[in-house]
Amino acid sequence: MKKILLAVTVLVVGATFSLADKPPMAGTIVSEASVDCGTKKQGKKESTDLLCQEYTVRTPTTEYKIRQEKPADKTILPANTPIEFTIDKSKMKFKANGKKYEYLIVATSAIDAQTK
């Protein structure tokens, strides 16, 4: 009985530590581009292309390409903006200039030690 209680306690404590929040990572927005992210119908035959902002975020080891989920936010973040971010599944969440943002991660790549 004591062994079962000990095993359950270890599992509960282990699960608690594994679900703890991840510390934010530091990165820098190094570039911005406007990319096509869909179309909007204006009439029966007319449609307008929608543009979303796509940013490149660089950390010491990885480079991320992130994109707006929807073109709702028209704020453009300048290059060389330092951010602290967290990654949750395929989304990057960060704060810049006192405002919270959530972007989709569309690509990742490792940074070669020679290119630093």
C-alpha positions in Angstrom: 0.0 0.0 0.0 2.9 2.4 0.8 4.5 1.7 -2.6 1.3 2.6 -4.4 0.9 5.8 -2.4 4.5 6.7 -3.1 4.1 6.0 -6.9 1.0 8.1 -7.1 2.7 11.0 -5.2 5.7 10.8 -7.6 3.4 10.9 -10.6 1.4 13.9 -9.3 4.6 15.9 -8.4 6.2 15.0 -11.7 3.1 16.1 -13.6 3.0 19.4 -11.7 6.6 20.3 -12.7 6.1 19.3 -16.3 3.0 21.6 -16.6 4.7 24.6 -15.1 5.0 27.7 -17.3 8.0 27.9 -19.6 10.2 30.9 -19.1 10.0 33.5 -21.9 12.8 33.4 -24.5 14.5 36.6 -25.8 14.6 37.4 -29.5 14.7 40.3 -31.9 12.4 41.2 -34.8 14.9 41.5 -37.7 12.6 42.1 -40.7 9.0 42.7 -41.8 7.2 41.9 -45.0 3.6 42.1 -46.3 2.5 38.8 -47.7 -0.8 37.6 -49.2 -3.1 35.9 -46.7 -6.3 35.5 -48.6 -9.0 37.4 -50.4 -12.1 39.3 -49.4 -15.2 39.3 -51.6 -16.7 42.8 -52.2 -19.4 41.9 -54.6 -20.6 39.0 -56.8 -17.5 39.1 -59.0 -15.1 41.4 -57.3 -12.5 40.4 -54.7 -9.6 42.1 -52.9 -6.4 40.5 -51.9 -5.7 40.7 -48.1 -2.2 41.4 -46.8 -0.8 40.2 -43.5 2.4 41.2 -41.8 5.1 38.5 -41.7 8.1 39.0 -39.3 11.4 37.3 -38.9 12.3 36.8 -35.2 15.9 35.8 -34.4 17.2 34.2 -31.3 20.9 33.1 -30.7 20.1 29.6 -32.0 16.9 29.8 -34.1 15.1 32.0 -36.6 11.3 32.1 -36.7 9.0 33.4 -39.4 5.7 34.5 -37.9 2.6 35.8 -39.5 -0.7 37.4 -38.5 -3.5 34.9 -38.2 -6.0 37.5 -39.6 -5.2 40.9 -41.1 -7.2 42.7 -38.3 -4.3 44.4 -36.6 -2.7 47.1 -38.7 0.2 47.8 -36.3 3.6 47.4 -37.9 6.4 46.5 -35.6 9.8 48.0 -36.5 12.9 46.0 -37.1 15.4 45.6 -34.3 12.6 45.5 -31.7 13.6 43.2 -28.8 10.9 40.9 -27.6 10.4 38.2 -25.0 8.2 35.4 -26.3 6.7 32.1 -25.4 5.7 29.4 -27.8 2.4 27.5 -27.4 1.9 24.8 -30.1 2.2 26.7 -33.4 1.8 30.2 -32.0 4.2 32.7 -30.7 3.0 35.1 -28.0 4.9 38.2 -27.0 4.6 41.8 -25.8 6.1 44.7 -27.7 5.6 48.4 -27.0 3.2 47.5 -24.1 0.8 45.6 -26.3 0.3 41.8 -26.5 0.5 40.0 -29.8 -0.1 36.4 -31.0 1.2 35.2 -34.3 1.3 31.9 -36.2 4.7 30.3 -36.6 5.0 29.5 -40.3 8.7 28.5 -40.5 11.7 27.8 -38.2 15.3 27.4 -39.1 18.5 26.8 -37.1 21.1 29.5 -37.2 24.6 28.4 -38.3 27.3 29.3 -35.8 29.4 30.7 -38.6 26.7 33.3 -39.7 26.5 35.0 -36.3 
